[in-house]
Amino acid sequence: QPLLKAHDLSRVVAISGDLSEDFFGLNKRQYEDLSTNVRVVYHNAAMVNHVKGYNAHRKANVLGTFNVIQFCFHQNVERRLNYVSSISVFHLPSHDKTKILSEEEDLDGVYARGCLDIIGGYSQSKFAAEKLIHKARYKGLPVTIFRPGFVSWCSFNGKSNKQDWVTRLFSGLFKTRSVPSSTSLFDLTPVDFVSYAIIMLGFRSDTIGRNFTLCNPDNLLSFEKIAKSLLEIRADHTDVVSFDEWWKELITSVLVDEKNDTLNALLMFPNGIPSDTNNFRVKNLSEFYLTPPPITNASINLFLNQLHEKTPSAKQKKKKV
């Protein structure tokens, strides 16, 4: 809300619809009004679920993208499309993790060479949707493609997507009796940088036909560094233990408090804390003097303090004071 107050909301018109439906689920007049007034489209809508399969994602992600393309071609009026894809369209198999991919890689070419192993319904649906975008580009639609990696918390206020696994992980670690030891690395790009880059590049004529990777491979962040800050905020002499010991403690805690959603979320890590890195070269951004920023200690603390303030124990302490 404080961020919204800094902007002129009178310029924002919210329209309730459904991209997966014909004409976005709008009546003819509403659709034609949009068609008359819109010349630049940012398509960022998607269903994201890393458990459900392709069929569950197809309607929102593939059919929804098809309908956006139809809108862009409607009445033969030239519209520009800025499409937010994902680096998951280039998911590499385990035997080929050292391959470096450029932003101009051809989806068909890489796939035909057996270099892709796209797993999971979300990634498969984004691959299919981007194929549609490439066909529209070939037919003359002015398109810029953005492929974000892991979009992390806002660097200046610490707010994050409470559903992403990094947020769930560190929210849970405020509730456990110990913290696991891990050498995992994360490629995280702050949401404020990602949104700024997409908006800015999406209005430049010289970015039409280009692809941009929005990730941060030169500024990998370690689990250990975030955990160290977390321990300082907890200030309760929490131990750092082996993963196996931490896991046993977690199972015991969950059995005692089965309805604790924050603890239950940690059960998604039975095989250890995963690294989240990728094999992309990020060079196109630099042509426009954009460089993904490193995540500073101050930013980490903002993120963790946001999580800490939302834990029941933290709220109880505040009330006692």
Rosetta blueprint (number, residue, H / E / L):
1 Q L
2 P H
3 L H
4 L H
5 K H
6 A L
7 H L
8 D L
9 L H
10 S H
11 R H
12 V L
13 V L
14 A L
15 I L
16 S L
17 G L
18 D L
19 L L
20 S L
21 E L
22 D H
23 F H
24 F H
25 G H
26 L L
27 N L
28 K H
29 R H
30 Q H
31 Y H
32 E H
33 D H
34 L H
35 S H
36 T H
37 N H
38 V L
39 R L
40 V E
41 V E
42 Y E
43 H E
44 N L
45 A L
46 A L
47 M L
48 V L
49 N L
50 H L
51 V L
52 K L
53 G L
54 Y H
55 N H
56 A H
57 H H
58 R H
59 K H
60 A H
61 N H
62 V H
63 L H
64 G H
65 T H
66 F H
67 N H
68 V H
69 I H
70 Q H
71 F H
72 C H
73 F H
74 H H
75 Q H
76 N H
77 V L
78 E L
79 R L
80 R E
81 L E
82 N E
83 Y E
84 V E
85 S L
86 S L
87 I H
88 S H
89 V H
90 F H
91 H L
92 L L
93 P L
94 S H
95 H H
96 D H
97 K L
98 T L
99 K L
100 I L
101 L E
102 S L
103 E L
104 E L
105 E L
106 D L
107 L H
108 D H
109 G H
110 V H
111 Y H
112 A H
113 R L
114 G L
115 C L
116 L L
117 D L
118 I L
119 I L
120 G L
121 G H
122 Y H
123 S H
124 Q H
125 S H
126 K H
127 F H
128 A H
129 A H
130 E H
131 K H
132 L H
133 I H
134 H H
135 K H
136 A H
137 R H
138 Y H
139 K L
140 G L
141 L L
142 P L
143 V E
144 T E
145 I E
146 F E
147 R E
148 P E
149 G L
150 F E
151 V E
152 S E
153 W L
154 C L
155 S L
156 F L
157 N L
158 G L
159 K L
160 S L
161 N L
162 K L
163 Q L
164 D L
165 W H
166 V H
167 T H
168 R H
169 L H
170 F H
171 S H
172 G H
173 L L
174 F L
175 K L
176 T L
177 R L
178 S E
179 V E
180 P E
181 S L
182 S L
183 T L
184 S L
185 L E
186 F E
187 D L
188 L E
189 T E
190 P E
191 V H
192 D H
193 F H
194 V H
195 S H
196 Y H
197 A H
198 I H
199 I H
200 M H
201 L H
202 G L
203 F L
204 R L
205 S H
206 D H
207 T H
208 I L
209 G L
210 R L
211 N E
212 F E
213 T E
214 L E
215 C L
216 N L
217 P H
218 D H
219 N H
220 L L
221 L E
222 S E
223 F H
224 E H
225 K H
226 I H
227 A H
228 K H
229 S H
230 L H
231 L H
232 E H
233 I H
234 R H
235 A L
236 D L
237 H L
238 T L
239 D E
240 V E
241 V E
242 S L
243 F H
244 D H
245 E H
246 W H
247 W H
248 K H
249 E H
250 L H
251 I H
252 T H
253 S H
254 V H
255 L H
256 V H
257 D L
258 E L
259 K L
260 N L
261 D H
262 T H
263 L H
264 N H
265 A H
266 L H
267 L H
268 M H
269 F L
270 P L
271 N L
272 G L
273 I L
274 P L
275 S L
276 D E
277 T L
278 N L
279 N L
280 F E
281 R L
282 V L
283 K L
284 N L
285 L H
286 S H
287 E H
288 F H
289 Y L
290 L L
291 T L
292 P L
293 P L
294 P L
295 I L
296 T L
297 N H
298 A H
299 S H
300 I H
301 N H
302 L H
303 F H
304 L H
305 N H
306 Q H
307 L H
308 H H
309 E H
310 K L
311 T L
312 P H
313 S H
314 A H
315 K H
316 Q H
317 K H
318 K H
319 K H
320 K H
321 V L
